[in-house]
Amino acid sequence: MARCFPRRESRATCGQRPAGLLMELENKNCWTLAEAVGHSTPDRLQHFLARACWDEQQVMAQAARWGSSH
């Protein structure tokens, strides 16, 4: 999925967010996910979700291909 994200920061955050979601956390929000993956604030995750540029259609297509092959 790396080619769906033009910036390396977005690629890294894309990998960290699902990792945080899979952790056993009492509450799952940007603050708790950010802390769980080692960030001091939720700014990176919030930027990724609200303002980062990435090809959403390509991400969905790749996720669908991966899901159908597994």
Secondary structure, DSSP 8 states (H G I E B T S, - for coil): -GGG-SSHHHHHHHHHHHHHHHS--SS-SHHHHHHHTT-SSSHHHHHHHHT----HHHHHHHHHHHHHH-
